[in-house]
Amino acid sequence: MRSYSLTAPAKINLYLEILGDRPDEYHELALVLQSIDLADKVDLRSSSTDTIRVRCDYPDVPQNKGNLAYQAAQLMVAEFNHAFAQYGGIEITIHKQIPVAAGLAGGSSNAAAVLVGLDLMWKLGLTQSELQELAAQLGADVPFCIAGGTAIGTGRGDQLSPLPGLDNLYVVVGKYRNLTVSTAWAYQTYRQQFGNSYIADQDLASRAAAVHSGSMVKAINNKDGVQIGQLLHNDLERVVLPAYPQVLQLRQTFQNTGALGAMMSGSGSTVFALCESYNQAQQIQQQVRAAIPNSDLDLWLAKFSSTGILVQSTAKN
């Protein structure tokens, strides 16, 4: 039996458009998703028990059924009970680097790592698409986290079309440690304030399809960082920024540094600045730190990544 250590990268949105309501009460979305190399490490090992155990070195992360990584293991047990009976219980250890409740898909990426790791540990031989079908049962971001890279997301964000990988750009990621924004609140508030502008049901499919040939996709195909920065878009900023002045101030500060662009990722509270080089990212990180000398503000420097979950190491138990 082998244990596995996997790298689970964070995700940012380069584009987030809310198109309308879905029958399942989620929103119909048009997204451009991007992996970055700010990543957690997830260790998996079998145990002699018949239980699932989750440990994490960050105290605010649940270590029970409330953890998406735990739910991923539960799903695999339910789907492949014969393998669970053969190989025994599962111990999951999460080493956090991705900030929590930040709109960076940290929990989703951890769950994706568990799916990939158990597929290997249990020698199931699942394809990427089969893993992504399982991942969709856990949350809209989990299928993307399996493969990572750069992709268009439609539907709930889980219908994916890969784009040419971007590995020539950097980001400075900023988040106030004690500030979180509820994803459910952000989408519900958007529906309340802007639901009257939603596209009619019959137009959803054509509008979602249009993102495949949109300006952002053309800029990505051309690896045009300047154009990508100018086209950053997130509908949820319309409700989050007025309600959270610190997030607005951070976004404006990033924008004032001369970055290619700045935007809130997902529902926040993380904001990122897009940079054309490592040196520019370093300079922007220093500028923002000087402009906002708040000890609660954490800043990370990361590079775009063309991959999702990766096996970092294996070992025999």
C-alpha positions as CSV (number, residue, x, y, z in Angstrom):
1,M,0.0,0.0,0.0
2,R,1.2,3.5,-0.9
3,S,0.5,6.8,0.7
4,Y,0.3,9.9,-1.6
5,S,1.1,13.6,-1.2
6,L,-0.7,15.8,-3.7
7,T,-0.5,19.4,-4.6
8,A,-3.9,21.2,-4.7
9,P,-3.7,24.6,-6.4
10,A,-5.9,27.6,-5.9
11,K,-8.2,29.0,-8.5
12,I,-9.0,32.5,-9.6
13,N,-11.7,33.8,-12.0
14,L,-10.6,35.9,-14.8
15,Y,-14.2,36.4,-15.9
16,L,-17.5,35.8,-14.1
17,E,-20.8,36.7,-15.7
18,I,-24.2,35.8,-14.1
19,L,-26.6,35.0,-16.9
20,G,-29.8,33.9,-15.2
21,D,-31.5,31.4,-12.9
22,R,-31.4,27.6,-13.3
23,P,-34.2,25.2,-12.4
24,D,-32.0,23.8,-9.7
25,E,-31.9,27.2,-8.0
26,Y,-28.3,27.8,-8.9
27,H,-27.2,30.5,-11.3
28,E,-26.4,30.0,-15.0
29,L,-22.8,31.3,-15.3
30,A,-20.2,32.1,-17.9
31,L,-16.7,31.8,-16.4
32,V,-13.1,31.8,-17.3
33,L,-11.1,29.9,-14.6
34,Q,-7.4,29.9,-14.0
35,S,-5.2,27.8,-11.7
36,I,-2.4,29.5,-9.8
37,D,0.6,27.9,-8.0
38,L,-0.6,29.0,-4.5
39,A,-1.4,25.5,-3.3
40,D,-2.3,23.3,-0.4
41,K,-0.6,19.9,0.2
42,V,-2.9,17.0,0.8
43,D,-1.5,13.7,2.3
44,L,-3.5,10.5,1.9
45,R,-2.7,7.2,3.6
46,S,-4.6,4.1,4.4
47,S,-5.3,3.0,8.0
48,S,-6.2,-0.3,9.7
49,T,-9.6,1.1,10.7
50,D,-12.8,1.5,8.6
51,T,-13.1,5.2,9.2
52,I,-12.3,8.5,7.5
53,R,-10.2,10.9,9.4
54,V,-9.3,14.5,8.4
55,R,-6.6,16.6,10.0
56,C,-5.6,20.1,9.1
57,D,-2.9,22.5,10.4
58,Y,-5.3,25.5,10.2
59,P,-7.6,25.6,13.1
60,D,-10.6,27.1,11.3
61,V,-10.9,24.3,8.8
62,P,-13.5,21.6,9.9
63,Q,-12.0,18.2,10.6
64,N,-15.3,16.3,10.2
65,K,-18.2,15.9,7.7
66,G,-18.3,19.6,7.2
67,N,-15.0,19.4,5.3
68,L,-15.3,18.9,1.5
69,A,-12.3,16.6,1.5
70,Y,-14.1,14.4,4.0
71,Q,-17.2,14.5,1.7
72,A,-15.0,13.5,-1.2
73,A,-13.7,10.5,0.7
74,Q,-17.3,9.6,1.6
75,L,-18.4,9.8,-2.0
76,M,-15.5,7.4,-3.1
77,V,-16.4,5.0,-0.3
78,A,-20.1,5.0,-1.5
79,E,-19.2,4.5,-5.1
80,F,-16.4,2.0,-4.7
81,N,-17.2,0.2,-1.5
82,H,-15.4,-3.0,-2.6
83,A,-12.1,-0.9,-2.8
84,F,-12.8,0.5,0.7
85,A,-13.3,-3.0,2.1
86,Q,-10.1,-4.1,0.5
87,Y,-7.8,-1.2,1.4
88,G,-9.3,0.0,4.7
89,G,-9.8,3.4,6.2
90,I,-8.5,6.8,5.0
91,E,-6.4,9.4,6.8
92,I,-6.4,12.8,5.2
93,T,-3.9,15.5,6.3
94,I,-4.3,19.0,4.8
95,H,-1.4,21.5,4.9
96,K,-3.0,24.9,4.3
97,Q,-1.4,27.6,2.2
98,I,-4.6,28.8,0.4
99,P,-6.5,31.2,2.6
100,V,-9.8,30.0,3.9
101,A,-13.2,31.3,2.7
102,A,-11.5,33.5,0.2
103,G,-13.1,32.7,-3.2
104,L,-10.0,30.7,-4.2
105,A,-11.6,27.2,-4.2
106,G,-9.3,25.9,-1.5
107,G,-11.8,23.5,-0.2
108,S,-12.8,22.4,-3.7
109,S,-9.1,21.8,-4.6
110,N,-8.6,19.7,-1.4
111,A,-11.7,17.6,-2.4
112,A,-10.3,17.1,-5.9
113,A,-7.0,15.9,-4.5
114,V,-8.8,13.3,-2.4
115,L,-10.6,12.0,-5.5
116,V,-7.4,11.8,-7.5
117,G,-5.4,10.3,-4.6
118,L,-8.0,7.6,-3.8
119,D,-8.2,6.7,-7.5
120,L,-4.5,6.0,-7.4
121,M,-4.5,4.4,-3.9
122,W,-7.3,2.0,-4.7
123,K,-6.0,1.4,-8.3
124,L,-9.4,2.3,-9.8
125,G,-8.0,3.5,-13.2
126,L,-10.6,6.3,-13.5
127,T,-10.4,8.7,-16.4
128,Q,-10.2,12.4,-15.9
129,S,-13.8,12.8,-17.2
130,E,-15.0,10.1,-14.8
131,L,-13.3,11.9,-11.9
132,Q,-14.9,15.1,-13.0
133,E,-18.3,13.5,-13.0
134,L,-17.8,12.4,-9.4
135,A,-16.4,15.9,-8.6
136,A,-19.6,17.6,-9.8
137,Q,-21.5,15.9,-7.1
138,L,-19.4,17.8,-4.5
139,G,-19.5,21.3,-5.8
140,A,-19.3,23.4,-9.0
141,D,-15.6,24.2,-8.6
142,V,-14.4,20.7,-7.9
143,P,-14.4,19.4,-11.5
144,F,-12.2,22.3,-12.6
145,C,-9.7,21.7,-9.8
146,I,-9.1,18.1,-11.0
147,A,-7.5,19.3,-14.3
148,G,-6.8,22.9,-13.6
149,G,-5.1,25.1,-16.1
150,T,-7.2,27.6,-18.0
151,A,-10.8,26.8,-18.9
152,I,-14.3,28.1,-19.8
153,G,-17.0,27.1,-17.3
154,T,-20.7,27.2,-18.1
155,G,-23.8,25.9,-16.5
156,R,-23.1,26.1,-12.7
157,G,-19.4,26.5,-13.7
158,D,-18.9,22.8,-13.9
159,Q,-19.3,22.3,-17.7
160,L,-15.8,22.8,-18.8
161,S,-14.0,23.6,-22.0
162,P,-10.2,23.8,-21.7
163,L,-8.3,26.8,-23.1
164,P,-4.6,27.1,-24.0
165,G,-2.6,27.2,-20.8
166,L,-1.3,30.5,-19.5
167,D,2.0,30.2,-17.6
168,N,3.5,33.6,-18.4
169,L,1.5,35.7,-16.0
170,Y,1.7,36.4,-12.2
171,V,-0.7,37.6,-9.6
172,V,-0.4,39.3,-6.2
173,V,-3.3,37.9,-4.1
174,G,-4.5,39.9,-1.1
175,K,-7.0,39.0,1.6
176,Y,-7.8,40.4,5.0
177,R,-7.4,37.5,7.4
178,N,-10.5,38.2,9.5
179,L,-12.8,39.2,6.6
180,T,-15.0,36.7,4.9
181,V,-17.8,37.0,2.4
182,S,-20.5,34.4,2.2
183,T,-20.9,33.0,-1.4
184,A,-24.5,32.3,-0.8
185,W,-25.1,35.9,0.4
186,A,-23.3,37.3,-2.6
187,Y,-25.4,35.4,-5.1
188,Q,-28.7,35.9,-3.3
189,T,-28.0,39.6,-3.0
190,Y,-27.2,39.8,-6.7
191,R,-30.4,38.0,-7.6
192,Q,-32.4,40.4,-5.4
193,Q,-30.8,43.5,-6.9
194,F,-30.2,42.5,-10.5
195,G,-32.5,39.6,-11.2
196,N,-34.7,41.7,-13.4
197,S,-31.8,41.9,-15.9
198,Y,-31.4,38.2,-16.2
199,I,-31.4,36.8,-19.7
200,A,-34.5,34.9,-20.8
201,D,-34.3,31.2,-20.5
202,Q,-34.3,30.6,-24.3
203,D,-31.3,32.9,-24.6
204,L,-29.1,31.2,-21.9
205,A,-27.6,28.6,-24.2
206,S,-26.7,31.0,-26.9
207,R,-25.2,33.5,-24.5
208,A,-23.2,30.8,-22.7
209,A,-21.9,29.6,-26.0
210,A,-20.9,33.1,-27.0
211,V,-18.2,33.2,-24.3
212,H,-16.3,30.5,-26.3
213,S,-15.6,33.1,-28.9
214,G,-15.5,36.2,-26.7
215,S,-12.8,38.8,-26.3
216,M,-11.3,37.3,-23.2
217,V,-10.9,33.9,-24.9
218,K,-9.2,35.6,-27.9
219,A,-6.8,37.4,-25.5
220,I,-6.0,34.1,-23.8
221,N,-5.4,32.3,-27.1
222,N,-3.0,35.2,-28.0
223,K,-1.4,35.1,-24.5
224,D,-2.0,38.8,-24.4
225,G,-1.6,39.8,-20.8
226,V,-2.4,43.5,-21.3
227,Q,-5.7,42.6,-23.0
228,I,-6.5,40.0,-20.4
229,G,-6.0,42.6,-17.7
230,Q,-8.3,45.0,-19.4
231,L,-11.1,42.4,-19.8
232,L,-11.2,41.1,-16.2
233,H,-14.8,41.0,-15.2
234,N,-16.8,39.9,-12.1
235,D,-20.5,40.6,-11.8
236,L,-20.4,39.9,-8.0
237,E,-18.3,43.0,-7.5
238,R,-21.5,44.9,-8.0
239,V,-22.8,43.7,-4.6
240,V,-19.7,42.8,-2.7
241,L,-17.7,46.0,-3.1
242,P,-20.4,48.4,-1.9
243,A,-21.0,46.2,1.2
244,Y,-17.3,45.6,2.0
245,P,-15.3,48.9,2.0
246,Q,-12.0,47.1,2.8
247,V,-12.4,44.9,-0.3
248,L,-13.1,47.9,-2.4
249,Q,-10.1,49.8,-1.0
250,L,-7.8,46.8,-1.6
251,R,-9.0,46.5,-5.2
252,Q,-8.5,50.3,-5.8
253,T,-5.0,50.1,-4.3
254,F,-4.0,47.2,-6.5
255,Q,-5.4,49.1,-9.5
256,N,-3.4,52.2,-8.6
257,T,-0.1,50.2,-8.7
258,G,0.0,50.0,-12.5
259,A,-0.9,46.3,-12.6
260,L,-2.3,44.9,-15.8
261,G,-5.6,44.7,-14.0
262,A,-7.2,44.1,-10.6
263,M,-10.3,42.2,-9.6
264,M,-12.1,40.4,-6.8
265,S,-11.9,36.6,-7.3
266,G,-15.2,34.7,-7.1
267,S,-17.4,36.1,-4.3
268,G,-14.4,37.5,-2.4
269,S,-13.0,38.5,-0.1
270,T,-9.8,37.9,-2.0
271,V,-8.6,40.5,-4.6
272,F,-5.8,39.9,-7.1
273,A,-3.6,42.1,-9.3
274,L,-2.5,40.7,-12.6
275,C,1.2,41.2,-13.4
276,E,3.3,40.6,-16.5
277,S,6.4,39.5,-14.6
278,Y,7.7,38.2,-11.3
279,N,9.6,41.5,-10.7
280,Q,6.4,43.6,-11.3
281,A,4.5,41.3,-8.9
282,Q,7.2,41.8,-6.2
283,Q,7.1,45.6,-6.7
284,I,3.3,45.6,-6.5
285,Q,3.3,43.5,-3.4
286,Q,5.7,46.0,-1.7
287,Q,3.6,49.0,-2.9
288,V,0.4,47.6,-1.5
289,R,2.1,46.6,1.8
290,A,3.3,50.2,2.1
291,A,-0.1,51.7,1.1
292,I,-2.1,49.5,3.5
293,P,0.1,48.9,6.6
294,N,-2.6,46.6,8.2
295,S,-1.3,43.5,9.9
296,D,-4.5,41.7,9.1
297,L,-3.8,42.0,5.4
298,D,-2.0,38.9,3.9
299,L,-0.4,39.1,0.5
300,W,0.8,36.2,-1.6
301,L,2.8,36.2,-4.9
302,A,1.8,33.4,-7.3
303,K,2.2,32.4,-10.9
304,F,-0.4,31.1,-13.3
305,S,-0.3,27.3,-13.5
306,S,-1.3,25.0,-16.4
307,T,-2.1,22.0,-14.2
308,G,-4.5,21.0,-11.5
309,I,-4.0,18.2,-9.0
310,L,-0.5,16.8,-9.1
311,V,1.1,13.9,-7.3
312,Q,4.0,15.3,-5.3
313,S,5.4,12.1,-3.8
314,T,4.4,8.5,-3.0
315,A,5.7,6.2,-0.3
316,K,5.0,2.6,0.9
317,N,3.3,2.4,4.2
